[in-house]
């Protein structure tokens, strides 16, 4: 394992070294020490690297990830795994607002709580939150799955498209065009797989599913107050 000290060598050097790694490299495992809340750690990776950050990070950690496995042994600031394409990102602590925003693929696991707008405009990413999520989570979520093992705040799934939301706890309120839906066998299978991948032992039957009522896809004067 390669160890990189951010205090001694700086953030730009870290990202430059990680970007220079290719699939044929034998330097696939990296440990980043003394992050001290630095921003934009391990962004834009496009190789199957394994990066462990030994502490908390600032904003946009692991953004635009494609193929790498990134673990934060602490909490993460705003926009962790923003616009992720593939690979996986695990946050051992809490995550600030808009975690996993606009993510197209891959798996984001938050073992603590997530703040507001978790999964905003998600486009295929899978997000599993062990704790609670804040208000406006999954706002305009287009595709993918958001799993919340705790509670969800106000306006969950506001203006949602075709993403699936699974919540085990309570939901303070649902956003425009978001409704509770039937939990069919295929959804149980999807949820079971996500829980296993996120190292959770919860039962899929304990969750409720939410999604789009599909009333706002096309403008209708009778629904004008909901737009």
N, C-alpha and C positions, 0 to 999 in steps of 0.2 A: 504494500500500500504506500502511495506517495502522500506525504504530509506537506501541507502548504500553510504557512503562518501569515495571515492577512496583515498583522501588525508590522511585520518585518518587510514584506514584499509587495503589499498593496493589491487593491482590487483589480486594476487593469491587467496586471501581470497574471493573476489567477485566471481570469476569463480568456486571456490570450493563450495561455498554456492549454486550457481545456478545449478551446476551439481548434487547436492544432492537432488534437488527438484524432486518429482515424480508426476504423474498424480493425485494422491489422496491428494496432499497437498492443504492447503487453502492459502498458500503464493504464489499466482500466479502473483501478480502485484509488480514490482520492479522499483524503481527510483534510478538511479545512478547519483550522483552529484559530481562536481569537477573532471570531466574526464581529463581535461587539455591535450588533445591529446594523452592519453595513448593508447598503442597498445594492440591488441588482447582482446578487451572487449567483453564479452558475446560470446565466441567462443564455438562451440561444444555442444550447448544446444539441448536436445532431449526430452523436455517436453513442453506442451502448456502454456508456461509462457508469460507474457507481460512485456517487459523490455524497459524503457524509459531512454535514456542517455541525461542528461541535459547539452549538450555542444558538442564540436567537438572531434573526435577520431583520433587515429593514424591508422596504417595498420592492416588489417585483422579483423576489427570489424565484429562480427556476422558471422564469417567464419564457415562453416560446420553446419549451422543451420538446425535443423530438428524439425519443429512443433511450434517453438516459434514465437512471434510477437515482433520485435525489432524496436524501433524508435530512430533515432539520431537527436536531436534538435540542429543541427549544421552541419558541414561538416565532411566528412570521408576521411581518407587517403587511400593508395593503398590497393586493394584487399578486399574491403568491400563485405560481403556476398559471399566470395570465396568458391566454392564447396558446396553451399547451396543445401539441399535436399528437404525441404518443409518449410511451414510457410511463413512469410513475413518480409521484412526489408524495412523501409522507412527512407530515408535521407532527412532531410528538406533543407539542403544546397547543396553544390557541392560535387562531389566524384572524387577522384584522379584516377590514371590509373588502368586498369584491374578490374573494378568493375564487380562483378558477374562472375568472371572467372570460367570456368569448372562447373558452376552450373547445377545440375541435375533436380531441380524442385523448386517450390515456386515462390514467386513474390518479385522482387526488384524494388522499386520506388525511383527515384532520382529527387527531386523537383527543383534542380538547374541544373548545367551542369556536364557532365562526361568527364573525360580526355581520353587519348588514350587507345586503346585496350579494350574498354568497351565490355563485353560479349565474350571475347576471349575463344574459345573452349567450348562455352556453349552447354550443353547436355540435355536441356529440361526446363531450367529456363525461366521465363518470366521477361523481364526487360523493364520498362517504364521510359524514361528520359523526364522530362518536358522541358529541355533546349536542348543544343547541345551536340554532342559527338565528341571526337577527332579522330585522324588518326588510321587506322587499327582496328576499332571497328568490332566486330563479325568475327574476323580472325579465320578461321577453325571452325566456328560455326556449330555444328552438328544437334541440335534440339532445339525447343523452339521459342520464339518470342522476338525480340528487337524492341521497339517502340521509335522513336525519334521525339519529337514534334518540335524541332528546326532544325538545320543544322547538317550535318555529314561531317567529315574531309576526308582526302585522304584515298584511298584503302579500302573503306567500303566493308565488306564481302569477303575479300581476301581468296581464297581457301575454300569457304563456301561449306557445305554439304546440309542439308535439313532444316536448320533454316529459319524462315521467318523474313524479315526486313521491317519495315514500317517507312517511313520518311515523315514528313510534309513539311520540308524546303528543302534547296538545298543540293546536294551531291557534294563535291569537285571532287571526282573521285571514280570509282568502282575498286575493286581489281580483281585479276585474277579469271575468271570463274563466276563472279557475274554480273547479268544482271537485268534490270527492267522487271517485270512480270505483267501479267494481274491481276487486282484487282477484283476477282470474289465474288459473294454473300457470300460464306462461309468465305472468308477473311474479309469482312466487319463485319460479325458477330463476328469473333474472336477479331478483333480490337475494336469493340464497347464494348465488355465485358471487355477487358483490360483497356480501357480508363475509364470506370465506376469504376472498382476496384482501379484504381490509382487516383480517384477523379479529373478527367480531363473532361472538357466540350467541347473538340474539336470534330469536325465531322469526322467520318471515311473517308468520301468522299474526304477530304482534303489531304489524305496521298497517297503516291505511295508505291508499294510493290517491293521488290528486293529479289532475291534468286539465286540458283545455275543454271548455264547453263548446268551442268552435262557433260562437255567436258573433265574434268580432272579426272573422276572416274577411268578410265583405261588408262594406258600409250599409247599414240599415237605419233609417231614420228612427225606427222604434227603439233602437239601442243607443241613441246618440248620447245619453247621459253616462254611458259606460266607457266611452272612448276617452 
